Amino acid sequence: MKKVAILIFLVLLGWLGFSLWKNFKSEAPRNSLKLEVPLKNPFTSASKISVLASGLEVPWAIGFLPDRSILVTERAGKLRLIDKNGQLAPSPVATIEDVKQIGEGGLLGIAIHPDFQSNQYVYLYYTYSSNGVNTLNRVVRYKFDGTSLGEEKIIVGAIPGAVFHDGGRIKFGPDDFLYITTGDARDPSLSQNRGSLAGKVLRVTDEGKPAPGNPFGTQVYSLGHRNPQGITWDDQGNLWETEHGPSGEKGLCCHDEINLVESGGNYGWPEIVGTESRTNLISPILESDNDTWAPSGAAFLNGSIFFAGLRGTALYEYRINDKKLVTHFKGEFGRIREVIVGPDGFLYITTSNRDGRGTPAKDDDRIIRINPQKF
């Protein structure tokens, strides 16, 4: 009888152990989506979205460092760091004292040098005052040692600026030259003036010199732009650009644009708008007609151009082969400023609800990570 009791006890103990093990597996915490995890298949998240950081103040642009940590610009002039474990540092890496936050101006674009591991170069685009009066923009290079900025050097200065239409996106292209988008600084005539840096896409060396092969022998790569805020390259090396259309000028509204940018191309502002055409002026690939996207950051992924919508409050996807525009997350996050592809193959967007034109949620502004496999 005693042996039977022992046998029953052992069976029950084994059953209990198996149940506990099974329960532990089913309740184990999910992956925390940390950027430092090398993923064989980057699209393994069960969730469509996750919030990487919150409580930011108008985050404008994102730059990924080689160790997968992230630098984020806040328009008021602060540079923030999210470490490779996905944790936002409580204090800014730097506060750029020269930044003039006015209207759409402030600390805007960021670009990480392709050879960052050897030179530690980070580039910032920001609005400032000359002699305390004039509003201008500049691109400045710094060294980032992991904790602070140093060795400041102006790369491109005295870009015309204004309370609105300051452009501000900077990225290194596949050719390792730095591309810079500039607005018309509320003077449309500057966009057609080859001698002005306003209303252009600029292409420069990492020292700010005109890149070899530029069409006019200057820093200007293309002209006739109104307020471009997004650039990206597709898998064929073509340059795409997003641009704000008129909001009152010439009695017109909207006509936001997606352009395929060519060296020396003239994209028409203010001579033509939207689908209008004229000899030697280039019309957009797609325009919003009487709708408003207010497009900002742009990124290429899987055959599509993804771009952020500010007033459009959406993430837009232009499917190149299908020539089709798809809208994602309409109204879910409010104003969207940046979109970039991370080293993990996910999309990262920033909200811009604290810029004076949105309705902030309690945790705004945010950086949101999106699994494109879930679209």
N, C-alpha and C positions, 0 to 999 in steps of 0.2 A: 504493500500500500504506500509505503514511504517513497519507493522508487517511482511509482506512478505520479505522486504529487510533485516530485522533483522534475519529472519529464514535462508535466503540464506547466510548471513554473518556467522552465527553459523555453518552451514553445511560446508562452505569453511574452516573455522578455524579448525574444527574437522579433515577434510581431510588433511590439512597442518600439523597438529600435528602428525597424524598417519604416514604421509610420512617421517617426520623428525625422528620419533622414529624408523621406519623400517630401514632408512638409517644409523642411529647411530649403530644399531645392526650389520648391514652388514659390517660397517667400523671399528668396535671396534678392538683394537689391539689384536693380538694373544698372547697366553701365551709366556712369555719370557724365559721359560725353566729353571727357577731358581731351584737349587738343594734343597732348603729348602722346596719346595712345596711337601707335602705328597700326592702322587698320588695313587688313588685306582687302576687305571690301568696305569702302567708306560709307556705304548706304545701308547700315545695319540697324540704325535707330528705329525703335518701334514707334516713336513719336514723330509727328509731322514737324512740330516746332518745339524749341526750348529757349528760355530766356537766359542769355549768357551774363548780362549785366543790366542793372536798373539804377534809377536815381541819378542819371547823367543830365547834364545841361546842354542841350542842343548838340549832340555828337554829330560831327560833320563828315568825317572820313576815317577809314580804318586802314592800317598797314600791318601786315603779318611779318614778324621777324623769323629768321631761320629756325629758331628753337620752338616756333609756333606760339610764342607769346604775341600780344597784340598791342599796338600803340593806337590810341584814339584821340582825335582832336575834338575839343569842345569850343564852340564858336566864341565864347567869352575870352579865350586865350589860354586855356589849360590843356596840357597834354597828359592823358591818362594811360596807365599801363594795366593790362590784364595778363597775368602770368601764364605760363604754359599749362598750369593746372586749372585755368579758367577762373581764377580769383582776381577781382578788381582791387588794385591797391587803393587804400583809403585816401591817400594824399596824391596830388598830381606829381608826375615826374618833373614837370616844369610849368611855370606860368610865364608866358611871353609878354613882357611889360609893354612892348611897342604896339601890341595889337589894339586896333581901334574897332570896337564892336559897334556898328552903326547899321541899322536896317538889315540888309542881307550880308553886310561885311563882317569881318572878324577873322578868327583863326579857322581856315577852311581846309584845303587839301593837304594830304601827306603822301610821300613816296619814299620807299625804302630802296637804297641803291642795290643793284643786282649783285655787287660784290661786297655786301654789308659785312660778311664774316671777316673780310680782310681790312676794310676801311671804316666800318661803323657809321657810315653816312646815312643821315635821315634828312629829308627835304620837307619844308613846310611852306605853304602859301598863306599869306595873311594880309589884311588891310591895315594901313597905318596912316599917320598924318605927316606931311612934310611942312616943316616950320609951324606946326600946330594948326594949320588951316586946311591945306589941300588934302583930299582923300585919295590915296594911292594904294596899290597892291605890290607885293614883292614875293619872290621865292628865295628862301634862306636855307642854307645847308648847315647842319650841325653834326657833331659826333655824339653818339649815344653809347655810353659805356655799360648800359644795363640798369643804371639807377638815375642818371642825370644827363643833361645836354651840355655840350661845350663846343669851343672852337667855331663860333658863329661866323658864317661868311655869306654875304649877299650874292646870289647867283644871277637873278634877274630882278632889277629894281625899277621903280618909277612906272609901273603899269597903271594906266589911268583907272581910277576908281570912283565910286559914288555911293550914295546911300543904297542904291539898287544896281543890279546888273554888274556884278563883280566876277562872274565866272568862278574859278577857284579850284578846278580839278587838276591834279598833277599825277602822272604815272610814267614809269619807264616802259617803253615799247619793246617789241621783240628785237629791235635793232640796238637796244641798250641806250638809246637817246631819251631824254626827258621831254615829255609832251605836256603842255600847259594850256588850259582853256581860259580865255579872258572875255569878260563882258564888254558891252559897248559904253559902259559908264554913263548911261542915260544920254549919250550923244550919238545917235544912229550914224551920223556922217563918218565917225571914226572907224566904223566897221569896213568902209570902202577905202580908207586911207592906208596905203601900204606902208607909210612912214610911221604909223601909230601902232602900238602894241595892243590896242583895245579892239574887241570884237574879232578875235583871232584864235586859231590854234597855233601855238608856238612849238618849235622843235629845236632843242638845244643840247649841247654836250653836258656832261655832268659838272662842268665848270661854268656853264651858262653861255658859252659861245655858240654862234649859229652852227647847226649841225651840217656837216658836209653833204652837199646835194640839195640843200634847201632851195626852193624855186627862185627866190629873189636875192639870194646871197645874204639874207638877214636872218633874224630869229623866226620870222613868219613862215609858217607852213601852209596855212589856208586862211581865207578872209571871208568877210560878209556874214559873220555870225552875230547874233543878238545877245544871248546869254547862255552859252554852253556850260553845262555842269556835269556831263558824263562822257567818258571815253572808254573804249575797250577794243580789243582785237579779236577777230574770229580765228578759227583754226587754219585759215589760209593767209593770215597776216594782214587782213584788211582792217582798216581803222573805222570804227563806228562812233558816232557822237550823238548825244541827246541835247536838245536846245529849247529854251523857253520861247514861245511865240509872243506876239504883241498882246498887250492888255490895255488897250486904249489908244496907242499910236495909230495914226492913219484911220481912226474910227473903226478899227478892227479888234476882234477878240480871238484869242486862243491860237489855233494853228501851231501848236507845239510840234517839234520835228524830231525824226530820226534821220540822220544823214550818214552816208557812206563817204568818208572824207578822202580826197585825193590831194597829192602834193600840188600846190598852186591853185587849187580849186577855189572858186568864188561862189559862196552859198547865198548870195543875193540880198541879204538885209542891208538897207531897208528898201532896195529897189523892187524886189519881189517878195511875196509872202505865200506860204503854203504851197499849193500846187501850181501857182503862177509860174510861167517860164519866160525866159528871154535869152537871146543869144549870149553865150559865154558865161551865163549864170546857171548854177546847178540847183535843181529842185530836190526836195527831200525824198527819201525812199518811202517814208510814211509820215503823215501829219494828222493831227487830231481834229481838223476841221473846226467846228464850233464847240467841241468838247475841250476840257482842260485837263491835261495830265500834270503840268508843271514838273517836267521830268528832271531828275537829278542823276545820281550815280548809275553807272551801267556796268554790266559784266556779261561775258560770253560763257555759255555752258551748254553742252549737248545740242549744238545746232541752233541755239536760241540766243537772242540778246535780251537779257533781263534788265529792266530799268525801274528806278524808284519813282513813284508819283507823290508829289507833295500835296497840292490841291486835289489831285486825283485820288488820294488816300488809298493807294493800291500798289502792289508789285505787278508790273506789266512784263509780259513775255512776247517778244516778236520772233515767231518761228520763221527763220530765214527761207528755208526751202518752200514752205507752204505759203509764205507771204501773209501770215495770219497773226493777228494780235489777240492774246489771251490775257485775261485779268485775274489776278489771284488776290485773296484776302481783302477784297473791297470793303473799306470802312472798318476793318477789324483792328488795325493798329493805329489809325489816324495817319498823320503825315509821315511819309517815308523819304529819307534823305539819301542814304547810301545803300548800295548793294555791291557785294564783292564775293568772289569764290575763295573759300579758305583752302588751305593745303590738304584738308580732309575731304574735299570735294563737295562740301555743303555750301549753301548760300548764307551769307551774313548780311543783315539789314540793320539800319539804325532808324529809330523814330525821331521826329523833329517837332514834337507837340508843345515844347516849351519855347518856341521861337517867336511867340507873340501872335501867331496866326492859327494856332491849333487849340484844342481843348485837352489839356493834359490829364491823363489818368494818374492815380495815386503813385504809381511806380515809374512814371515817365521821367526822363526819356530812357529808352531801352536799346540794347543790342540783342537781336533775335536770330537764332540759328535755325535754318530751314533745311529739311531733308527733301531735295528735289525729286527723289524717287516716289514721294507720296503725292505728287501732283496728279 
